[in-house]
Amino acid sequence: MSILSIMTNSRARTHGVHFTRFMAPSLAFWISVLSARALDPGKPPGEQFDLTHWKLTLPTDRAGAFSGPPEEIGVPALAGGYHGPYFFTDQDGSMGFKTPVNGATGGTSNHPRCELREMLPSGQQHNWTAGSEGGAHRLNATCAVDSDSVGNGGQVSIGQIHAKDPNIAAIMLFYDNKENQGALRVHVKKKVTEDPGESHRFTPIGLNVPGTHKTKPISYELKLASDDAGHVIFTAIVNGETWSEQVSDFDAHAWKTATFYFKAGSYYTTPVSGCNATVTFQSLVISLAARPKL
């Protein structure tokens, strides 16, 4: 079942998000879009973003320290208005994620994170295969990175398509602050389970805005789909530039059978001493579109 609930009416509103039903010849599909309204710096993220499809991993343990396993905030608390020093509303009303370089780590990664993980509103994990649920799975976001907080030479992942089984980051979109310029790079594992992978750097280099500590706005879409022939295609659109790979050519079995889920936030993969990688989101939407003719 899709994370987008099937409804009998053609339009409904839930947590500030519209679910709209679009009709095509012999095909009905659903897509989620943010309602057009200004963000409010006086409200927590859960009152401004649809967080009923996410849980949050913090860079601290349950005691607020960095030594234990990372604390997780489940769907009810997150959608109900949870906020704190590492997950917060920024001055412009955007949703902020901050990850200290020495933050708590756990699971299969030794990198700290303040990051969302795709869920069902019931609180269960939502894991899917490419082309399942009748369409293409997409993550759309607009965000900005605090370049000073990442540090010169630092790198932070701002979006992922993560594999559940096998448990590995299959696709990662990075902000790379090499030489204090700022660039975006996507990395795709060819074999899903191992490196090396396929990497692409988007243009232009120089996202950092001189005289400020934030980047220019970053708009991205990460999409995984399969066509009628069963090919699995990954597409990234970053600030209007499209890069696509037929990833099933790399490893047909793994890409067709592995289960995936989306992640978004601040995952500090190349840390710089003394820094706190901070990413702020102005929009964040998971959607399921009709299977494309690719």
N, C-alpha and C positions, 0 to 999 in steps of 0.2 A: 504494500500500500504506500502511496506517495505521502510525503510529509505535508503536502498541500491537500487539506481535507476536501473530499468531494462533497459538493453542496447542491441542493436542488434549485436554488435561485441562482441567477446569473452573476450576482455581485453581492459581496458582503464585506464587512469591516471587522478585523480582529487585531487588537493591540496596535492600532495605527497603521495597519497594512491592509491593502485591498487585495482580495483574491478575485481575479477576473476570468471568466470563462470565454474563450475564443472559439469560434466555430470555423472549420475549414471543410471542404467537401469530404464527406464520410469520415470526419475526424473531429473529435472534441479534445481540447487540451487546456491545461490550467497553467497560469503563470502568476507569480507573486511580484507586486511592485510596491514601492514605498508611496505612501500618500504624500501629496505635495503640501508641505507645511514647514515652517521654520523650526529649527532646533532651539530648545530652551535650555540655557546654562543652569537654570534653577531646578531642573528635573533629572532624576537618575536615568541611566541608559535604558532600563527596562520599561520606562514610561514613554520612550521616544523611538525605540527600535523593537521590532518583533523578535524577542529572544526566547519565544516558546519552542524554538527548534534548536536550542544550543545549551551546552553546559560550559562552564569556565574552569580552566586550570590556572591556579595562581602560582606566583613564584615564591610563595611562603608556605610553611607547614601550618597545621592547625593552631599552633601556639604563636603564629606570626613571625616565626624565626625562619632561617634559611637552611637549617640542618636536617629536618625531617622530610618525609614524603610530601609532595605538593598537595595542598588542599584543593578540593574541587567544590564548585558551587553548582548545584543541580538546577534543573529547569524551573521549578516553582520559585525558588529564592531569586534566581537570576531575573526571571520575567517579572517578579514581584517588586523589584526595585533595589536589589543588592548593589552596593557600591563601596569602595574602600580606597586606600592609597594607591593601589596598583590597577584598579579598574574603576573608572571615574568619568564624570562629565567635564569636558574641557571648557575653557572660557567662552568658546563659540557655540557650545551646546553639543559638540561632537562626542563620540564615545571613545574614551582613552584607555590604552593598554600600556603599562610600564613594566619593564623587566630589568631588574638589577643584574649586573654582571655576575654577582655571587649568589643569585637566587637559587631556591630549592630546585632539585632535579629528581626525576624518577622515571620508572618504566624502562624503555629501551634507549632513552636519550640521556646524554650527560650535559645537555644545554638547557638553561632555564627558559621559562616562557610565562607569559600571561596571554592565554589563547583560548578561543572558543572551539568547541568540537560539536559537529552536527548531531542532533538528537531528534527523537519524536516528542511531541507534546506530552506523551504519557511518561516521559522520563527514560524510555528505553533508547538504546543506540539505534541510529538509522544508518544502515550499511546497504549498499546497492551495487549492482553490477552495471557495466556500461550498457546503455540501451534498455535497461530494465524500467519497469513502471510506465512503459509506453512512450519514452521520450529521451531527450538529452538533458543531463543534469548540469546545472549552471550555477556558478557563484559570481555575483556581481557586486562590486564595491567601489566606493570612492573614499580615498584616505589621504593622509599626509604623514610624513615621517619627520620627527625632530632630529635633524642631522647631527646637532651637537651631542644629543643624548646617545646616539649610536657610536660616535667617535670616529676619528680618522682611520680608515681601513676596516671599520666594523661592518658587519653584515647582519640583517635581520629578515626573517621570512615574514611576509605579510599575508600570504594565502597559500593553502595547500590542498591537493587532492591526495589523501592519505589512504594507503591500503590497510584494511583490517586483517585480511587473511590472504597473503602473508602480512605481518605487521611491520610496515615500512612506509616512509614518506616517498610515494611514487613520483609526485610532481610538486615542486616548490617554486614559488615566486619570491624573489629576493630583492630587497633594496640594498645596494652595495655602495658604501661610502668611500670607495677607493679614492685617495688623494683629495678628500673633502669636496668631491664634485657631485656625487650621487648619480647612480644609474640603476636600471631594473634588469633583472636577469631571471629567466625561467630555466629550470633543470628538470629533465624527464629521465627516469631510469629506464633504460632499454629492456632490461630483463625483469623489471619490477622488483626483484629480490636482491639485486646487486648492482654495484657500479662496474664500469663507467656508464655514463648516460649521455643524453643529448642536451646541449646547452645553447641558449640563444640570448643575446643581449639586445634589448630594445633601445631605440634611439628616441631622443638625443641623450647623450651623456651631459650632465650638468643640470640635474634636477634641483640642486640646492639654490635657494634664492639669496644672493649677496645681501649682507646687512641684516638678515633674519636667521632664525635657527630652524625654520621649517622648509620643507621642500615645496615645489609646485604641487598642485593637486594631482593625485595619481588615480586614474580610473581604470579598473581592470575587470575582465571576465575570464574565468577558468571554466572550460566546458569539456565534458567527456561524453561521447555518443557512439552509437554503432549504426551502421547503415543496413539496408535490407540484405546485403551480402554477408553481414556479420563482421565487417571490418570495424575496428575500434579506432576512433579518431579523437585526438586531443587538440583543442584549440585554445589559444590565449590571445586576448585582445587587450592591449595595454596602451592607453592614451591614443586610441585610434589605429594602432599598428597591429596587424594580425599575423600570428605565427601558428602553423598547424602541422601536425605530424600524424600519419597513420601508424599509431604505435603498435597495432597488432602485427605489423611487418617485423617488429623487433622480436616479439615473443608471443605468438598467437594464443597459445593456451593460457598463459598467465594473465594477459590483458583481457581475455574474454571471460575468465572464470573468477578472477580475484574480486573481492568486495571492497568498496571504497566509501569514503565519507569526506566532507569538507572540513577545513579548519581555517581560522582567520584570527589575526591579532598581532602579537609581538613575540616571535620565537627567535631568541638571540643566538644565532648560529656561529658567528665569528665575533666574539666579545672583545671589548677594549677596556682595559683596567680603569675602574672608577666610574664607568658609564652606566646609564639606565635606559636601555633602548625603548623609546616611546613612540607609539603610532596612534593616530586619532582617525576615526572613521566618521565620515559624514553620511554614508549610506552603506547598507549591507543586506543583501537579498539572496536567498536561495530560491531557485525556480526550476520547474520541470517543463520543458517545451516539447512540442511534437517532434517525433523522430525526423531529423532532416534528411533530405535526399542528397547525400554527400558523394 
